[in-house]
């Protein structure tokens, strides 16, 4: 039977049901038929493509459970019927936000063990993982860290996007890496995943339209696959198609189907299928526990899955999800749970109090602090004080309550474990509540007790921890939150030590005293704070100042040390140029005995097999370097070899990292039976790990790209111009657009009109820039942390558990708490003596820098630049004093003598924009004239372009050549370089690189025109022999001047070298002097001689190229052109 025919064949054979209730039997028959359509559809999809598997993101709520049961049954039947291989993976993931409602924290973990046993029993290759958001994305870091406002139903929210959708997407991205670790599963690394979600349409629509009416069973599989939504999961190579197989099921149908599931279902089936046996197979004997959970909460679960990035959260529809969900005003399920001792003893009421407190904060304008995070580069760099975070006093309370809830949960788990060990579970209030509940059936009671007994031994709420406290201390310091240093750490330690805050009111208690809660609260405008002393629109439009360029590294305690001994501060090149290349690795391997020390030139690996262990030494050969690019431009072999040492070092380091990956893949692979199989596995994994081209990159210091405006072209280039305006928040009400607040997405206005951008021809030249700047050393996380079966993405910011433990052991925690207490004491003392300053004051970036310096907080390498920019901005805002006003409301800010309202700021900005318009209009007119001049007089335009290039190129060439000469000899003789901020060797190498990039075209007018001028001008130069000869003569003169200056520099150093030779060859007057070795000095002089020869060769080549260029022009002249040229010279 074909697969499509299998889909269409859903006739159900009945048995004699005359003795049964006909209505119930018909209902059960209908449910079984719908379920069979679901199973057969999934089975047909699996059989259709061998490169396809199912991915089920489940919450273990009713809808995802039904899809889960159908997926399990589809795999079971497809394997039994030999439609798919038994190795085909079934991937299931459950997202745990660490703050799930109590039933949904307990039940999925309970199901996992049962599900894994069931899958193993029926022969399904199950991958089931409980995944959590990255630490930096968890609720108490994002929403209590000053980065996000607490969401509610009155505005768009991205909590589900961050906590659930992004977590599932990260998990999907990890599948490629996970499967590739196992040679037997490598074929599925790039397979197509069908993401089966439990989303359903509205119940009212469902009852009037059957699944068959939607054509699901009438469509061919190709059409069905073609209509599935393909999900974008970022960097994953896995193709993800989204399917909602139960979208047309009614809610009642879902509940009734689950009541029929299992070998001992909640409801006895009144219909028996033709094949007999269980009506709906399940990994549990029955679904009584799940149905009882729904009865306890009288609510639904949060079925948020991947692929819905445009969603504004769960919008209050899901009431059985996160315990801290503030999308609905009333948490009906949370309130319902507090009526049951089984949940209340585990913290249900306190969780509800925290959740209601968060909701009220989300709707309170008074709780918002005006925080400095953005500035307007178009209008005097004014800093925007925005009400986009909570005041630190409220952040304090949120963290304190979250820490209390977590500690209480730990204590509740410890209490339950004690009852379990003592055999007194019947005396535990929660366990006894289930045991003595008269409304529970015996089978449901047994399931509930089993779940409670296995899960209540662990904490149910994990909203906060030491890691959260450390990361929040880092974030508060980084983002400018007005609180004492290490304040989150202090709050956590206080909670662990038993310090308590009274729990906040529930919404019911609050409304009884204050009236109903309103979410419709107006958001106040930002208040602008000047950053410059003088604000003149015409001057700022002509000469805008970049605010971040005013940053200077603040001094710290480490600056008391000698700079050479201060490892906390490093010097970085102010300018860098990106270098990219690819490498193909080659290697050799040999058998060896068990090593007793590390290999000198290779790496030892152990191949484990059932018969023992085989040791192998893998040694890298010279890699094949190719596609070397500097700032996106290809480099010739002779050019990039100047950077060969750096490239080879980085490439060797990458090979070592790949060996670590190789070793891990061998570890996670199935252990071979013998040595021969182990070697075969070794070769297979090595091929997958080392083969192919590996892309690499690093930064070349002290080299910057400069864009030179050369000329204008007649034909403008097509380019997309960014819209330069500030958006407003608008919403529609009764067909009318209501103006809201201005979004703080400022833009930098360009004084160059689009006409000039389209018609301007620029040339790219490299600049030598040996300036450096001091910056705090940052601990970079260079390699992904790989754990078997877990997400392996590198997080931008993370806390290292090992380094945290080491930091605590070294007294770091005690020192941090002491720092907090001393700071609070000083602020309290100063408030009594002087100006009543609050202890809620920003203390600077010291905590952030300390945690980075001690590697407690690590930063991914690709996030280094952004983190440095944020840190610099925070330090600059702190120096200006922009963080001093977070506790004030809008009116208090406007009453300050220096602040500016948004209305006034818009007016002031308009004056700057009018000046920019005048500048643009003038440039637009100049551009039109320039285009006209290029069109009317191409000779003059070509000559002007050549003069522009010569004025820019040859001074740079002379600087690079002289720098290369002086710094090469200085480095050889152990002397400092010309620029004090970089070593002589570094300066010589970078200058040599500049010469290698430019000297191949430096002496030829035609080569210069071809490289830097528009094509029409380069062609014109070649056609106009007079202009060509004149240009070449001038270029040859410029080259001759550069060579003369270089030879004079060489002569100066030759005298120094000769004097050094004379001193070195003199006989020693003192026997002790004679004993001193002169090998290094002789090597230095030898290097100087080699450098002299190499540089002389370069100078000779430049002179030869200039002469050759002149000869080539002369050789290509006709007789009449030569005569005309001679007559013009004579005249």
DOKE-388420 format. One record per residue (C-alpha): residue in three letters; x, y, z. Coordinates in steps of 0.05 Angstrom, whole numbers, plus 5000, padded with zeros to 4 digits. Layout:
N
ALAXYZ...
***
This chain:
1131
UNK500050005000UNK502850694982UNK503951225035UNK498651685006UNK493751115004UNK495450975076UNK493451685094UNK486751625058UNK484950955086UNK481851125154UNK475750675153UNK474450405223UNK471849695231UNK467049635290UNK465149055332UNK458348895361UNK456749445411UNK449449305421UNK450749165495UNK454349835503UNK452050545510UNK451450735436UNK452851485447UNK459151355487UNK461550825440UNK460351285381UNK464151845417UNK470051385431UNK470051125360UNK470251835334UNK476052015380UNK479951395360UNK478851555287UNK481452265296UNK487451995334UNK488951495279UNK488952045227UNK494052405271UNK498451795279UNK498051585206UNK499752285182UNK506052305225UNK507851595204UNK507151765131UNK511552375138UNK516951945170UNK516551425116UNK516551945061UNK523652185072UNK529351795104UNK532752455120UNK527152705166UNK525552635240UNK520452915289UNK522053455340UNK516753525394UNK517354145439UNK512853935497UNK510554265561UNK507153615581UNK500654005582UNK494453695550UNK495753915478UNK503053755473UNK501953095510UNK496952875456UNK501953045401UNK507252685441UNK503152045446UNK501652065371UNK509052165355UNK511051575399UNK505851135366UNK507851365296UNK515151175310UNK513150515341UNK508950295282UNK513750565230UNK519450165260UNK515249535268UNK512849595195UNK520049715172UNK518050395143UNK523850735180UNK530250505212UNK530250395288UNK535950895293UNK531651475270UNK531651985327UNK525452235362UNK527352895394UNK523253175452UNK524953795492UNK521554125551UNK523354835569UNK523854985643UNK524455725659UNK526555555731UNK520155895754UNK514755445729UNK508155375765UNK508754815816UNK504854275779UNK508554405714UNK515254415750UNK513753735780UNK509853365726UNK514553425665UNK520553175706UNK516252595731UNK514152435659UNK521252445633UNK523551835671UNK517251455651UNK517851665579UNK525151455572UNK523550765601UNK517650695554UNK521650905493UNK527150405510UNK521949855519UNK518749965451UNK525350085414UNK525050825399UNK531551225395UNK529251785441UNK532952435455UNK529252775512UNK532153395545UNK529753885597UNK532754545574UNK533255205610UNK534555915586UNK541756145589UNK543556465655UNK544057145623UNK536957065596UNK533456805658UNK527957225688UNK531557485749UNK537457705707UNK533758035649UNK527858325685UNK531258475752UNK537658715719UNK535359385693UNK535059125622UNK527558995615UNK521059265641UNK516258755672UNK511158585618UNK503658595624UNK497658535577UNK497459275561UNK503859275520UNK507958825476UNK512258335514UNK518057885493UNK518557455556UNK516256825521UNK520856975462UNK526857015508UNK525256485559UNK521955955516UNK522456065441UNK529756275440UNK531455695487UNK528255195441UNK531855505382UNK538455445418UNK536854725431UNK535454605357UNK541954935338UNK545554455384UNK542753845349UNK547653875292UNK553553875340UNK550353355383UNK548952855328UNK555752975296UNK559052745362UNK556352055349UNK558751725284UNK552451295283UNK548051915285UNK552252365240UNK547452245181UNK542052625219UNK546353245233UNK543453605172UNK536853245169UNK530053585164UNK526353645230UNK518753675232UNK517154105293UNK510353855316UNK507054365362UNK500754315403UNK497754965378UNK490254955365UNK485255425333UNK479255705370UNK474555185398UNK468455505366UNK471455425296UNK473854725312UNK466954445325UNK464354655257UNK470354415216UNK473253725217UNK480553585203UNK478653255138UNK474953885115UNK481554265120UNK484453785069UNK489953515113UNK488552795093UNK486852975022UNK493453295006UNK499552934980UNK505652925025UNK509653374978UNK504153894981UNK503553825056UNK511153915065UNK511154495017UNK505754865057UNK509254785124UNK512455405153UNK519955375154UNK522755645219UNK528756095224UNK533255865280UNK539256285264UNK545755915253UNK542955215251UNK544054795188UNK538054385206UNK531854515163UNK525954605210UNK518854545186UNK513054715231UNK506754275236UNK500754375281UNK497553685275UNK491953795326UNK490254515306UNK483054315290UNK481853905354UNK476654165403UNK478754245476UNK473653725497UNK476453245446UNK483453325474UNK481253195546UNK476852605526UNK482452295484UNK487252345543UNK482252025589UNK482351425543UNK490051375540UNK494150835574UNK493450105592UNK489050295652UNK485650925627UNK481651415670UNK475451255629UNK474050555606UNK473550545530UNK466750355503UNK469650215435UNK474549665416UNK478749755353UNK479549195304UNK486749045325UNK484749005398UNK489349215454UNK490049915482UNK485950455449UNK491151005456UNK498050775477UNK501651185530UNK508051195570UNK503851235633UNK498450735653UNK493451305652UNK493152065648UNK489752155715UNK495352575744UNK495253065686UNK487653125688UNK487953225764UNK493053785755UNK488254135708UNK482854035759UNK487154355813UNK488654965772UNK482355005730UNK486755285676UNK490955165614UNK498455095604UNK503155555566UNK504155225498UNK509155725471UNK513955405421UNK519155605371UNK518055995308UNK513456545334UNK518257125340UNK512857625324UNK508657395382UNK507757875440UNK508457345493UNK502856895514UNK498157495522UNK494957225585UNK491756635550UNK496256125583UNK495156105658UNK499055465674UNK506055675655UNK511056115692UNK509556255765UNK511756975753UNK507557085690UNK504457785693UNK500657765627UNK493857645660UNK491558125714UNK489057545757UNK492856895761UNK486756435770UNK490755795770UNK495856075820UNK490156275867UNK486955595859UNK493455235878UNK493855615944UNK487455245966UNK491154575965UNK496154416021UNK499853965972UNK501954585933UNK501855115987UNK506954756030UNK511754795971UNK510955555964UNK504755665922UNK502156255962UNK508856615967UNK509856515892UNK503056835880UNK504857415924UNK511257535886UNK507657475819UNK502257975841UNK507658445866UNK511058415798UNK504458565763UNK503259185804UNK510259435792UNK509259335717UNK503259805720UNK506260335766UNK509460945734UNK512161145802UNK516360505804UNK520260695742UNK526961035746UNK529661505693UNK535861155669UNK541361385622UNK542660895566UNK542361275500UNK544561945473UNK542562345411UNK548762435367UNK544862915321UNK542863405375UNK548963595417UNK549862875444UNK544563005496UNK543562405542UNK536562125546UNK534061965616UNK528761455600UNK523561125646UNK525560435619UNK527560075683UNK525160005754UNK528160415810UNK533460055848UNK529160025912UNK524159595875UNK529559175842UNK532159055913UNK525358795935UNK524458345873UNK531158015886UNK529957945960UNK523157605948UNK526057155893UNK531756955939UNK526856825996UNK522456395951UNK528555995928UNK531255895999UNK524255706024UNK523755205967UNK530454905986UNK528154846058UNK521554536037UNK525254015996UNK529853866055UNK523853786101UNK520553296052UNK527052896046UNK527252846121UNK520152576123UNK522052076068UNK528151836106UNK524351786171UNK518551416140UNK513551946163UNK510852176095UNK503752116121UNK505452686169UNK507853156113UNK502153656100UNK502653616024UNK503352856020UNK497752766070UNK493253236030UNK493752765970UNK493352146013UNK486952356046UNK483552705987UNK476652375982UNK475552635911UNK481352265881UNK480451585849UNK485251055873UNK489251025809UNK489851785806UNK491751815879UNK497151295868UNK499951685809UNK499752345847UNK503252035907UNK508551725862UNK509952385828UNK509952775893UNK514552275927UNK519652295869UNK519553045856UNK518453405922UNK525353195945UNK528353765902UNK526954515904UNK521054715862UNK523155445852UNK530055615828UNK529056345811UNK535456585845UNK542256315865UNK549356515878UNK550656505802UNK544756965791UNK547257435846UNK554257465816UNK551757595745UNK546758115769UNK552358465809UNK556258475744UNK550358735703UNK548359275753UNK555459525753UNK555859495677UNK549159825663UNK549460385715UNK544260165766UNK544060625826UNK545460125881UNK551259935926UNK556659495895UNK555058755898UNK548058905923UNK544858275892UNK550257855926UNK548758175993UNK541258035985UNK542557305967UNK547157196026UNK542157536073UNK536657076048UNK540956456058UNK542656696128UNK535356756146UNK534057506137UNK526857606115UNK522458146085UNK514958116097UNK511657816036UNK507758315993UNK500258325988UNK496357905939UNK492258275888UNK485958105927UNK488858415990UNK491359015952UNK484859165915UNK480959095980UNK485059686008UNK486660095946UNK481559925893UNK482259575826UNK488859525789UNK489259905723UNK494259725669UNK492760335627UNK498060795656UNK501261325611UNK508661265599UNK512361935613UNK516962225561UNK524362195569UNK528162785596UNK534463015561UNK540863195596UNK546163635562UNK553063335554UNK556663935522UNK557764615554UNK556664995489UNK550964825441UNK550865205375UNK546864885318UNK551265155261UNK557764965295UNK555364275316UNK552564125246UNK559264305215UNK563763975267UNK559863435304UNK563263135365UNK562562395380UNK560762335453UNK564161665461UNK570661965436UNK570862375499UNK571661745542UNK577961675583UNK579361065625UNK577761225697UNK583461135747UNK583060565796UNK586960275854UNK591159855805UNK594060505776UNK598160585839UNK602660025814UNK608160095762UNK604860035693UNK609459465673UNK607259075735UNK599959245731UNK596858625699UNK589758905709UNK590759415653UNK593059265583UNK595159705524UNK591059585461UNK592159855391UNK587260425377UNK586660195305UNK586259495277UNK584759175210UNK581258495204UNK585157925174UNK581557295149UNK584156655119UNK582555915110UNK586755315129UNK586554595107UNK589654155160UNK594053555148UNK596453075201UNK599952425215UNK598451925269UNK602251335298UNK601150815352UNK604750915417UNK605250675489UNK601451015544UNK604851695552UNK607951935616UNK608852665594UNK605753125542UNK607853055469UNK612753565443UNK609953665373UNK603353295376UNK597553055418UNK596152385452UNK589252075446UNK586551445479UNK582150985437UNK577950565485UNK574949905462UNK572149295495UNK578848935493UNK582949505523UNK585950175505UNK590150385444UNK594251025449UNK595351445387UNK599652055376UNK596952545324UNK601953045296UNK600053645252UNK603453765185UNK604154445154UNK597054695139UNK595154965070UNK593655715080UNK589156035027UNK584356595014UNK588057085058UNK584357745061UNK585958405095UNK579758815107UNK576158395055UNK581458485000UNK585557884976UNK593057874991UNK598457594947UNK602757034975UNK608857474984UNK604757995021UNK601157565073UNK607557185089UNK609757805127UNK604357605177UNK606256875170UNK608356795243UNK601757075269UNK597656665219UNK601456025235UNK600856135310UNK593356245305UNK592555655258UNK596455195305UNK592055415363UNK585855245322UNK588654555308UNK589354445382UNK582154665393UNK579954165340UNK583853625375UNK579653775437UNK573353705395UNK576153065365UNK577652775433UNK570652945458UNK567352625397UNK571251995409UNK569052005482UNK561652065465UNK561751545409UNK559550835423UNK565450435448UNK568249975393UNK568949225403UNK576249155386UNK582549525365UNK580949475291UNK574149795301UNK577250325345UNK582150525291UNK576450545240UNK572551005287UNK578851425296UNK579551535221UNK572151675211UNK571852195266UNK578452505245UNK575952585174UNK569752945198UNK573553385248UNK579653605208UNK577453565135UNK575354165094UNK577154895098UNK576955225167UNK575755975168UNK579856385216UNK580757115233UNK584757585276UNK586158325280UNK592458655252UNK594159215301UNK596259925283UNK593359905213UNK587160305195UNK583460405131UNK582461115105UNK577261295052UNK579761845005UNK574862244963UNK577962234893UNK572862484843UNK565662434821UNK562561974769UNK557262114717UNK553361484733UNK551261424806UNK551660764843UNK545260444868UNK545260384943UNK540260344999UNK540060965042UNK538160885115UNK532061275137UNK534261805186UNK528561955232UNK526361785303UNK520261335306UNK514261465350UNK510160945385UNK503160965355UNK496860565365UNK490160545331UNK483760695369UNK477160705332UNK480660815266UNK484961395291UNK492561385301UNK494361615370UNK501261925377UNK505361615433UNK512361695460UNK518561775418UNK522761145412UNK529761245438UNK532960975375UNK537161575357UNK540861645291UNK547062015270UNK545062505216UNK549762525156UNK551663195126UNK552962855060UNK546962835013UNK544862204978UNK546962504911UNK554162584935UNK554261884964UNK551761584899UNK556561964853UNK562762024897UNK568561574880UNK573061404939UNK579661044945UNK581760605002UNK588660715032UNK591860415093UNK594260875149UNK599660705200UNK597060875269UNK601460675327UNK597360995382UNK594760555438UNK589860615495UNK589760295563UNK583659875581UNK581759385635UNK583658665620UNK577558255602UNK577057505612UNK574857215545UNK571256555537UNK574556275475UNK571755575470UNK564555315475UNK563154915538UNK560854245512UNK556653785554UNK553753135530UNK546353235516UNK546153965532UNK546054605492UNK553054785470UNK552255505447UNK557355995476UNK553756515518UNK555757245511UNK556357325586UNK556656745634UNK558856555704UNK564156005709UNK562155535766UNK569355305775UNK572156015777UNK566456235823UNK568155685872UNK575555875869UNK573856615878UNK569656455940UNK575156015968UNK580256575959UNK575857045999UNK572657405940UNK565657345968UNK567557606036UNK571358186005UNK565358345961UNK560658366020UNK565558786059UNK566059265999UNK558359315999UNK557859446074UNK563459966074UNK560360336015UNK553560356048UNK556660596114UNK560461156079UNK554161376042UNK549961376104UNK555261766142UNK555862286087UNK548362366083UNK548162576156UNK553863066148UNK552763406081UNK547563376027UNK543062786048UNK545562355990UNK541961695984UNK545461025991UNK542060865924UNK547561175884UNK551560885827UNK558460665853UNK562060585786UNK564459995745UNK569159705798UNK564959085812UNK564358935737UNK571859005727UNK573558595788UNK569158005767UNK572258025698UNK579358075724UNK578257465768UNK574957075711UNK568656965753UNK564657265695UNK567157075626UNK565557405560UNK565057075492UNK570357315444UNK565357575393UNK562057995447UNK568458315470UNK567758935427UNK560659065447UNK562058965520UNK567959445517UNK563459965483UNK558059885537UNK563259935592UNK566260565562UNK559360885554UNK557560725627UNK564161015652UNK563061645610UNK555861735634UNK558161635705UNK563462175697UNK558162645669UNK553462475727UNK547862185684UNK546461625734UNK545162095793UNK537762215780UNK534561525776UNK530361635839UNK527162275813UNK520562305776UNK519462685711UNK517363335742UNK523163335791UNK527863225733UNK524763795693UNK525464255753UNK532964175750UNK536264785718UNK540064415664UNK535163885639UNK531163945574UNK524263685560UNK523063245499UNK518863795467UNK524464295474UNK529563775451UNK525663665387UNK525564405374UNK533064465387UNK534363855344UNK530364165287UNK535164755287UNK541164285279UNK537563915224UNK536164575188UNK543564725189UNK545064025164UNK540064145108UNK543764785088UNK550364395087UNK547163845046UNK544164344997UNK550964664988UNK554263984979UNK548763784931UNK550264394888UNK557664254891UNK556463534871UNK552363744810UNK557864224789UNK563163684800UNK559163184758UNK558363714704UNK565863864705UNK567563124699UNK562863074640UNK565163704604UNK572663654617UNK574862934627UNK582363114620UNK582163624676UNK578063144719UNK583062584708UNK588863034724UNK585563284787UNK584162564810UNK591462374799UNK593762974838UNK589062784896UNK591762074898UNK599062304894UNK597862794951UNK595162234994UNK599261634972UNK606461864969UNK606962195038UNK604161545067UNK609261145027UNK615061565052UNK612561515124UNK611860755118UNK618660665085UNK622461095135UNK618660775193UNK620560085166UNK627860275161UNK628560615229UNK624460105267UNK627759505234UNK634659725255UNK632159955324UNK629059275336UNK635358915315UNK639659335361UNK634959315419UNK632960045415UNK625960345423UNK621860495362UNK619861175334UNK613061145369UNK613261025444UNK606560635446UNK608860045404UNK615159625402UNK620159745346UNK619159045319UNK611559135314UNK612359815280UNK617459515230UNK612858935214UNK606559355203UNK610459865161UNK613259285120UNK606159035110UNK604059725085UNK609759715035UNK607959025011UNK600759245000UNK602559874960UNK609459844928UNK607259394871UNK603459984840UNK607060574870UNK611760734811UNK606860684753UNK601761214735UNK597560694698UNK597560214757UNK595660784805UNK589960984759UNK587560274752UNK587460174827UNK584660834852UNK581161204795UNK574461044762UNK575060604702UNK573261154652UNK578861594680UNK583861024678UNK581960904606UNK582561644590UNK589561674620UNK591761104576UNK588861444514UNK591862144527UNK599362044518UNK601062754539UNK597462694605UNK600261994614UNK607462224603UNK606562824648UNK603462404704UNK608861874699UNK614362394701UNK611462694765UNK610662004796UNK617661814778UNK620162454811UNK616162294874UNK618961594875UNK625961864867UNK624962334926UNK622461754969UNK628361324949UNK633261884963UNK630361985033UNK630561245046UNK637861175024UNK639661755070UNK636361385128UNK640060755110UNK646561145108UNK645261415178UNK644060715205UNK650160455166UNK654560915207UNK651460645272UNK652559935249UNK659760075230UNK661160375298UNK657959775331UNK662359315290UNK668559705309UNK666859665383UNK665258925379UNK671858765343UNK676259145392UNK680358705438UNK677958695509UNK682059115558UNK679258745619UNK679357975624UNK672258005651UNK669958385589UNK673257855545UNK669057325578UNK662557665559UNK659057315502UNK658157725437UNK653657235400UNK647357645408UNK650858275385UNK653757935324UNK646857655307UNK643958355313UNK649258625265UNK647858055218UNK640458235219UNK642258955203UNK646358735143UNK640658305118UNK635658875128UNK640259345090UNK640658865031UNK633158745032UNK631359485034UNK636359654980UNK633159124936UNK626459454949UNK629060144931UNK632459874869UNK625859544849UNK622060204858UNK627060574814UNK626760014763UNK619160014762UNK618960774751UNK623960714693UNK620260124664UNK613660504667UNK616861084628UNK619760594577UNK613060254568UNK609760924553UNK615161104503UNK614760414470UNK607360494459UNK607761194428UNK606861274353UNK611761684312UNK607162284308UNK605962244383UNK613462244395UNK614462844350UNK608863224384UNK611863054452UNK618763294430UNK615963944403UNK612164064469UNK618463934509UNK622564404465UNK617264944472
***
